[in-house]
C-alpha cells in the first residue's frame, strides 16, 4: 500500500494513500476539513514528493 495512489474525494487531486490519515482524502483536505495533522510539503516540479 506504500505506493498506492488515490484520488481525493474533496478536491480531486492524486495523492499517495500512505501519506494521508484518511483513505478518501488527500493530506491537505483531511487537515483542513477534519483537523488531522499535516506535514511540511516538499515540492519538486510542482508536486509534493511526499504525497503527490
C-alpha positions as CSV (number, residue, x, y, z in Angstrom):
1,X,0.0,0.0,0.0
2,X,3.0,2.3,0.3
3,X,2.9,3.4,-3.4
4,X,-0.8,3.0,-3.8
5,X,-2.4,6.2,-5.2
6,X,-5.9,7.6,-4.7
7,X,-8.0,10.5,-5.9
8,X,-9.2,12.9,-3.2
9,X,-13.0,12.9,-2.9
10,X,-13.0,16.5,-2.0
11,X,-10.5,18.3,-4.3
12,X,-9.9,15.6,-7.0
13,X,-6.1,15.6,-6.6
14,X,-4.0,12.5,-6.9
15,X,-2.2,11.5,-3.7
16,X,-0.3,8.6,-2.0
17,X,-2.8,6.8,0.2
18,X,0.0,6.1,2.7
19,X,0.6,9.8,3.2
20,X,-2.9,10.6,4.4
21,X,-4.7,9.7,7.6
22,X,-7.9,9.1,5.6
23,X,-8.2,6.8,2.6
24,X,-10.5,9.0,0.5
25,X,-9.0,12.4,1.2
26,X,-5.6,13.9,0.4
27,X,-3.5,15.0,3.4
28,X,-4.3,18.7,2.8
29,X,-8.1,18.1,2.7
30,X,-8.0,15.8,5.8
31,X,-6.1,18.5,7.6
32,X,-8.4,21.4,6.6
33,X,-11.7,19.5,7.0
34,X,-11.0,17.3,10.0
35,X,-8.0,18.8,11.7
36,X,-5.7,15.8,11.1
37,X,-2.0,16.7,11.5
38,X,-0.4,17.9,8.3
39,X,3.2,17.8,7.3
40,X,5.6,20.1,5.5
41,X,5.2,19.5,1.8
42,X,8.4,19.2,-0.3
43,X,7.7,20.5,-3.8
44,X,9.6,19.4,-6.9
45,X,8.3,20.1,-10.4
46,X,5.1,21.4,-8.9
47,X,4.2,18.3,-6.9
48,X,4.9,17.3,-3.3
49,X,7.4,14.5,-3.2
50,X,5.9,13.1,0.0
51,X,2.2,12.9,-1.0
52,X,2.0,13.8,-4.7
